[in-house]
Amino acid sequence: MFEIKKRPQVIRDLIDLATYIAQDNLDVSDRFLTAAEATFKQLAKTPAIGKLCQFTHPNLAEIRQISIKGFQRYLIFYRITESAIDILRVIHGARDIELIFDEDLEV
């Protein structure tokens, strides 16, 4: 089983998304966070389950995505390393994903 490593930006993403969802429904916000953690655990067991992204920038090669179970429009972006799953971002699918990654190119 792989270790899950969440970058600091992932924590900010989860807080921002949960806060946004909580404006309409606190219970759904809690379910979102629980579902995100369950999806991280699933990735630890079966890392290749996410699909490979087709980004154009070479620094973005090997990034995979998977939707959060029960929240299909929210996507987890990650890389598989030798010993860990490196969670890069959690982003709503309607956003310009590649532009967001281009802005954080230290990925």
C-alpha positions in Angstrom: 0.0 0.0 0.0 1.3 3.4 -0.9 1.7 6.4 1.4 -0.5 9.4 0.6 1.3 12.7 0.6 -0.8 15.8 0.3 0.9 19.0 -0.7 0.0 22.1 1.4 -2.1 23.4 -1.6 -4.3 20.3 -1.4 -5.3 21.2 2.2 -6.1 24.7 1.0 -8.1 23.3 -1.9 -10.1 21.0 0.4 -10.8 23.8 2.9 -11.9 26.2 0.1 -14.1 23.7 -1.6 -15.7 22.5 1.7 -16.3 26.1 2.7 -18.0 26.9 -0.6 -20.2 23.7 -0.4 -21.0 24.5 3.2 -22.6 27.9 2.1 -25.5 25.8 0.8 -25.4 22.7 2.9 -23.1 21.8 5.9 -23.9 18.1 5.7 -22.9 17.9 2.1 -19.7 19.7 2.9 -18.9 17.1 5.6 -19.8 14.3 3.1 -17.4 15.9 0.6 -14.5 15.8 2.9 -15.2 12.3 4.0 -15.5 11.2 0.3 -12.2 12.9 -0.5 -10.4 11.0 2.3 -12.0 7.8 1.1 -10.8 8.4 -2.4 -7.3 9.1 -1.1 -7.4 5.7 0.7 -8.6 4.0 -2.5 -5.6 5.6 -4.4 -3.2 4.2 -1.8 -4.5 0.7 -2.6 -4.9 1.0 -6.4 -2.9 4.0 -7.6 -3.3 3.4 -11.3 -7.1 3.7 -11.1 -7.0 7.4 -12.2 -6.7 8.3 -15.8 -3.6 9.9 -17.2 -4.1 13.6 -18.0 -3.2 14.9 -21.5 -1.6 18.2 -20.5 0.6 19.8 -23.1 3.4 21.1 -20.8 6.2 18.5 -20.3 6.4 19.2 -16.6 2.9 18.0 -16.3 3.5 14.6 -17.7 2.5 11.6 -15.6 -0.2 13.5 -13.7 -3.4 11.4 -13.2 -6.9 12.4 -12.2 -9.8 10.7 -10.4 -13.1 12.2 -9.4 -14.1 12.1 -5.7 -16.6 9.3 -5.2 -20.1 10.9 -5.1 -18.8 14.3 -6.2 -17.9 13.6 -9.8 -17.2 17.2 -10.7 -14.4 17.5 -8.1 -11.1 16.0 -9.3 -8.1 14.9 -7.5 -4.8 15.3 -9.4 -1.9 13.2 -8.4 1.4 11.5 -9.4 2.6 8.0 -8.5 6.1 7.9 -7.1 8.1 4.8 -6.1 6.8 4.9 -2.5 3.9 7.3 -2.4 0.9 8.9 -4.0 1.7 12.6 -4.4 -1.6 14.5 -4.3 -1.0 17.7 -6.2 -4.4 19.5 -6.2 -8.2 19.0 -5.7 -10.0 21.2 -8.3 -13.6 21.6 -9.6 -13.7 20.1 -13.1 -15.3 23.3 -14.6 -12.2 25.3 -13.9 -9.3 25.7 -16.5 -7.2 22.9 -15.1 -4.2 23.2 -17.3 -4.0 27.0 -16.7 -4.1 26.4 -12.9 -1.2 23.9 -13.3 0.7 26.2 -15.6 0.6 28.8 -12.8 2.0 26.3 -10.2 4.7 24.8 -12.5 6.8 23.7 -9.6 4.7 20.5 -9.8 
